[in-house]
Amino acid sequence: MMKDIICVMGKSCAGKSTRIKHLKEQFDNRFYIVKSFSDRRIRESDPNDVNTHEFVSKDVFEQHKKEGKIMSLYTSPLGYHNWITRDSFSDSRINLLAIDTIAYVDFFDKYKDEYSICGIYHNIPESIRKDRYMKRNGNLDGFEEPHLDVSNIPDLDSYDVVLLYD
């Protein structure tokens, strides 16, 4: 059975995790939230963070890497990792996955023949995103995150990406 995967992308504080949470709440029997693994610290000021990430130690990352389980990987300049494994997905529901744009392109290129993959790029006005970011982080350090920009997707149509504006 081919897995259906909707990848939700967007810049920090654009509402990716919140959008995924609302879809799951509204259509619980249809959607499954794919939790990517992350060895970064949990953001206490972002309660939806735990909806889309399973926080683990760096040892788990090393183990998954050693076992060849990692399908898609983002390594932050800050030293943390976000990744998914084959057993992260549901066979019986539509999978919702928060992913950065660079990892999406790589994931799509590698697995488009094996899975049914499409992307949604969630966009909000920069002023609103900036306010949310400041509220969540207390400063604007790291506000510009190039790996989350839609410009990393060379051709939206070829990569089955829809732009969503709030």
Phi, psi and omega per residue, in radians:
M1 nan 2.306 3.128
M2 -1.381 2.281 3.123
K3 -1.390 2.428 3.038
D4 -1.687 2.231 -3.081
I5 -2.289 2.144 3.004
I6 -1.856 2.055 3.140
C7 -1.683 2.146 3.141
V8 -1.783 2.156 -3.097
M9 -2.181 2.904 3.096
G10 2.739 2.944 3.126
K11 -1.287 2.877 3.093
S12 -0.957 2.384 3.089
C13 1.220 0.333 3.069
A14 -1.462 -0.261 3.097
G15 1.831 0.407 -3.133
K16 -1.055 -0.961 -3.101
S17 -1.108 -0.657 3.123
T18 -1.169 -0.745 3.104
R19 -1.053 -0.802 3.134
I20 -1.081 -0.780 3.138
K21 -1.048 -0.762 -3.120
H22 -1.165 -0.709 3.092
L23 -1.063 -0.773 3.140
K24 -1.102 -0.757 3.137
E25 -1.136 -0.685 -3.075
Q26 -1.322 -0.621 -3.066
F27 -2.273 0.972 -2.996
D28 -0.911 -0.713 -3.064
N29 -1.335 -0.174 -3.101
R30 -1.778 -0.498 -3.009
F31 -1.986 2.625 3.052
Y32 -2.246 2.244 3.117
I33 -1.501 2.068 3.080
V34 -1.434 2.098 3.085
K35 -1.646 2.004 3.034
S36 -1.301 2.651 3.062
F37 -1.404 2.544 3.086
S38 -2.535 2.399 3.062
D39 -1.845 0.314 3.018
R40 -1.509 2.962 3.129
R41 -1.323 2.663 3.069
I42 -1.250 2.372 3.066
R43 -1.492 1.884 -3.114
E44 -1.048 -0.498 -3.095
S45 -1.489 0.094 -3.132
D46 -2.247 1.505 -3.054
P47 -1.100 -0.401 3.136
N48 -1.417 -0.147 -3.133
D49 -0.965 -0.686 -3.102
V50 -1.290 -0.208 3.101
N51 -1.313 -0.455 -3.035
T52 -2.075 -0.045 3.126
H53 -2.338 2.483 2.954
E54 -1.837 1.996 -3.046
F55 -1.499 2.171 -3.061
V56 -2.359 3.015 3.134
S57 -1.437 2.886 3.065
K58 -1.087 -0.452 3.090
D59 -1.089 -0.660 3.112
V60 -1.149 -0.719 3.074
F61 -1.008 -0.853 -3.123
E62 -1.074 -0.676 3.123
Q63 -1.159 -0.819 3.112
H64 -1.072 -0.681 3.116
K65 -1.118 -0.818 -3.132
K66 -1.074 -0.678 -3.114
E67 -1.426 -0.072 3.137
G68 1.232 0.476 -3.093
K69 -1.462 -0.315 -2.998
I70 -1.324 2.144 3.102
M71 -1.626 -0.715 -3.097
S72 -2.472 2.418 -3.038
L73 -2.444 2.362 2.944
Y74 -2.101 2.211 3.061
T75 -1.930 2.062 -3.104
S76 -1.306 2.589 2.996
P77 -1.039 -0.322 3.115
L78 -1.462 -0.083 3.048
G79 1.759 -0.068 3.111
Y80 -1.639 2.927 -3.097
H81 -2.239 2.532 2.936
N82 -2.162 2.333 -3.118
W83 -2.671 2.840 3.035
I84 -2.218 2.740 3.118
T85 -2.169 2.896 -3.138
R86 -1.030 -0.617 -3.116
D87 -1.443 0.166 3.082
S88 -1.335 -0.304 -2.967
F89 -1.759 2.742 3.036
S90 -1.677 2.468 3.068
D91 -1.469 -0.396 -2.976
S92 -1.851 -0.093 -3.127
R93 -2.279 2.943 3.031
I94 -1.345 2.204 -3.094
N95 -1.532 2.292 3.062
L96 -1.899 2.167 -3.058
L97 -2.305 2.154 2.997
A98 -1.447 2.210 -3.053
I99 -2.601 2.637 3.086
D100 -1.423 2.835 -3.007
T101 -1.163 -0.641 3.140
I102 -1.161 -0.783 3.115
A103 -1.150 -0.603 3.121
Y104 -1.072 -0.831 -3.137
V105 -1.032 -0.794 3.120
D106 -1.098 -0.812 -3.140
F107 -1.074 -0.826 -3.136
F108 -1.054 -0.842 -3.133
D109 -1.037 -0.716 -3.092
K110 -1.308 -0.625 -2.911
Y111 -2.117 0.147 -3.088
K112 -1.086 -0.458 3.121
D113 -1.499 -0.285 -3.105
E114 -1.716 -0.546 -3.099
Y115 -2.215 2.733 2.993
S116 -1.573 1.871 -2.996
I117 -2.092 2.328 2.957
C118 -2.462 2.812 -3.093
G119 -2.164 2.594 2.992
I120 -2.156 2.172 3.071
Y121 -1.796 1.987 -3.070
H122 -1.544 2.125 -3.089
N123 -2.143 2.423 3.006
I124 -2.359 2.857 3.093
P125 -1.006 2.424 -3.102
E126 -1.004 -0.606 -3.127
S127 -1.124 -0.686 3.118
I128 -1.214 -0.766 3.132
R129 -1.070 -0.716 -3.141
K130 -1.102 -0.752 3.109
D131 -1.092 -0.768 3.115
R132 -1.102 -0.734 -3.122
Y133 -1.101 -0.782 -3.136
M134 -1.103 -0.720 3.134
K135 -1.133 -0.737 -3.102
R136 -1.249 -0.731 -2.995
N137 -1.824 -0.307 -3.132
G138 1.403 -0.057 3.088
N139 -2.806 3.113 -3.125
L140 -1.853 0.293 3.079
D141 -1.053 2.193 3.118
G142 1.406 0.174 -3.102
F143 -1.026 -0.711 3.107
E144 -1.529 1.905 -3.108
E145 -2.099 1.657 -3.045
P146 -0.999 -0.505 -3.112
H147 -1.231 -0.153 -3.137
L148 -1.812 -0.045 -3.052
D149 -1.381 2.466 -3.134
V150 -1.091 -0.381 3.137
S151 -1.128 -0.232 3.084
N152 -1.307 -0.198 3.112
I153 -1.700 1.916 -2.977
P154 -1.093 -0.587 -3.116
D155 -2.636 1.866 -3.040
L156 -1.013 -0.694 -3.129
D157 -1.155 -0.761 -3.134
S158 -1.134 -0.483 -3.134
Y159 -1.780 0.254 3.077
D160 0.873 0.921 -3.134
V161 -1.988 2.319 3.066
V162 -1.890 2.375 3.070
L163 -1.554 2.277 3.125
L164 -2.040 2.183 3.137
Y165 -1.991 2.270 3.041
D166 -1.879 nan nan
